[in-house]
């Protein structure tokens, strides 16, 4: 009976797009005290704990780290190396998922992976899209976030820039508009270097 109630709760959470959920979410659905619900969830193999009071529903097909990472803090989105991996513009295999937020949060170890949180000002918090239940930076914003935070190294950002250009993924107009919104001299200098080192762009602009 308890098992069925838990499974019904998990199914309802998934039905509403809540793969990541709080103890309050489950308690309200099960109509049981949070302490009781926490004990029941901890014994269910489908439920994995992220941190105190926050869980995700594990899948036999593999867990979506992008969805999990971007649902821990609100608002937030995935960027930097993790976004480069999502867009297949890096050969690096990552174990660290970088979350951009306007709020601070401690780093979380999730199995063999690490979820880290990088804080930026509200005025620079833009340029991301919802992909199913995950929030991920556009390729343009992921490049600019990397230039702004100096993560990863410039050579990896250039690799991502070059590959996204080759694959016709990068919108240069959007990249420049976003760079202006970032309002950072450092970002503009580094972006100028990226653009200058691209022969096709340099020729088209008459350099």
C-alpha positions in Angstrom: 0.0 0.0 0.0 2.8 2.4 0.9 4.7 1.4 -2.2 1.7 2.0 -4.4 1.2 5.5 -2.8 4.8 6.4 -3.4 4.7 5.2 -7.0 1.4 7.1 -7.7 3.1 10.2 -6.3 6.1 9.8 -8.5 3.9 9.3 -11.5 1.9 12.4 -10.8 5.1 14.4 -10.3 6.4 13.3 -13.6 3.1 14.0 -15.2 3.5 17.6 -14.2 7.1 17.8 -15.4 8.6 17.5 -11.9 11.5 15.1 -12.2 13.2 17.2 -9.6 10.9 17.9 -6.6 11.0 19.0 -3.0 9.8 17.2 0.1 7.0 19.7 0.3 5.8 18.6 -3.2 5.7 15.0 -2.2 4.2 15.7 1.2 1.3 17.6 -0.3 0.6 14.9 -2.9 0.8 12.1 -0.4 -1.1 14.1 2.3 1.4 12.9 4.9 3.9 14.7 7.2 7.2 15.6 5.7 9.2 13.5 8.2 7.2 10.4 7.2 7.5 11.1 3.5 11.2 11.7 3.8 11.7 8.3 5.4 9.6 6.6 2.7 11.4 8.3 -0.2 14.8 7.4 1.2 13.9 3.7 0.8 12.7 3.9 -2.7 15.3 3.0 -5.4 13.8 5.3 -8.0 14.3 8.4 -5.8 17.7 10.0 -5.4 18.6 12.7 -2.9 20.2 15.9 -4.3 20.4 17.7 -1.0 18.3 18.1 2.1 14.7 18.3 1.1 15.4 18.0 -2.6 15.1 14.9 -4.7 15.0 13.7 -8.3 13.3 10.7 -9.9 16.0 8.4 -11.4 15.4 6.8 -14.8 16.6 3.4 -16.1 17.4 5.2 -19.4 19.9 7.5 -17.6 19.5 10.6 -15.6 19.3 14.0 -17.3 22.0 16.0 -15.5 21.1 19.1 -17.4 17.5 19.0 -16.1 18.6 18.1 -12.6 21.3 20.8 -12.3 19.1 23.6 -13.7 16.3 22.8 -11.3 18.2 23.1 -8.0 18.2 26.9 -7.8 15.6 29.2 -9.3 16.3 31.0 -11.5 19.3 29.4 -13.1 20.6 27.9 -16.3 23.4 25.6 -17.5 26.4 27.2 -19.2 30.2 27.1 -19.7 31.7 23.7 -20.6 28.4 21.8 -19.9 26.7 24.0 -22.5 29.5 23.4 -25.0 29.1 19.7 -24.5 25.3 20.0 -25.0 25.9 21.7 -28.4 28.7 19.2 -29.3 31.3 22.0 -29.8 33.9 20.4 -27.5 35.7 17.1 -27.5 36.1 17.2 -23.7 34.1 14.8 -21.6 32.8 16.7 -18.6 32.0 15.7 -15.1 31.2 19.2 -13.9 28.0 20.9 -14.7 28.1 24.6 -14.3 25.0 26.4 -13.2 24.7 30.2 -13.7 22.4 31.9 -11.1 21.9 35.2 -9.3 21.9 33.3 -6.1 24.8 31.6 -4.3 24.7 27.9 -3.6 27.2 25.3 -2.5 28.7 22.8 -4.9 26.9 19.4 -5.0 28.4 16.0 -5.7 26.0 13.8 -7.5 27.4 10.3 -8.1 30.5 10.8 -10.3 29.4 14.3 -11.3 29.8 17.7 -9.7 27.2 20.5 -10.0 28.8 23.9 -9.4 27.1 27.3 -9.1 28.5 30.5 -10.6 26.9 33.8 -9.6 26.4 36.7 -11.9 24.5 40.0 -11.6 20.8 40.2 -12.6 21.6 42.5 -15.5 23.7 39.7 -17.1 21.2 37.0 -16.4 19.7 36.3 -19.9 20.3 34.4 -23.1 19.0 30.9 -22.1 16.3 28.6 -23.4 14.1 25.9 -21.9 14.8 22.5 -23.4 12.1 20.2 -22.1 12.7 20.6 -18.3 16.2 21.9 -18.5 17.4 25.6 -18.9 20.5 25.9 -21.0 22.4 28.9 -22.3 22.3 29.6 -26.0 25.6 29.0 -27.7 26.2 32.7 -27.9 25.6 33.3 -24.2 27.6 30.2 -23.2 30.6 31.7 -25.1 30.1 35.1 -23.5 29.6 33.6 -20.0 32.9 31.7 -20.4 34.7 34.9 -21.5 33.2 36.8 -18.5 34.0 34.2 -15.9 37.3 33.0 -17.4 36.0 29.4 -17.4 37.1 27.3 -19.3 40.4 28.5 -20.7 40.4 30.7 -23.7 41.6 27.9 -26.0 38.5 25.8 -25.2 36.2 28.8 -25.8 37.9 29.4 -29.2 37.4 25.7 -30.1 33.7 26.1 -29.2 33.5 29.3 -31.2 35.1 27.8 -34.3 33.0 24.6 -34.2 29.8 26.5 -33.7 30.7 28.7 -36.7 31.6 25.7 -38.8 28.2 24.0 -37.9 26.3 27.2 -38.7 25.0 27.3 -35.1 26.4 30.8 -34.1 24.5 34.0 -34.8 27.1 36.7 -34.9 24.5 39.5 -34.6 23.1 37.9 -31.5 26.6 37.4 -30.1 27.4 41.0 -30.5 24.1 42.2 -29.1 24.6 39.9 -26.0 28.2 41.1 -25.7 26.9 44.7 -25.5 24.3 43.7 -22.8 27.1 42.1 -20.8 28.6 45.6 -20.4 32.1 44.2 -19.7 35.3 45.7 -21.2 37.0 42.3 -20.6 34.4 40.4 -22.5 34.5 42.8 -25.4 38.3 42.6 -25.7 38.3 38.8 -25.6 35.4 38.7 -28.1 37.3 41.0 -30.4 40.2 38.6 -30.3 37.9 35.7 -31.2 36.4 37.6 -34.1 39.7 38.9 -35.4 41.2 35.4 -35.4 38.3 34.2 -37.6 39.6 34.8 -41.2 36.2 34.8 -42.8 34.8 37.5 -40.4 38.0 39.6 -40.7 37.7 39.6 -44.5 34.0 40.4 -44.5 34.6 43.4 -42.3 37.5 44.7 -44.4 40.4 44.0 -42.1 
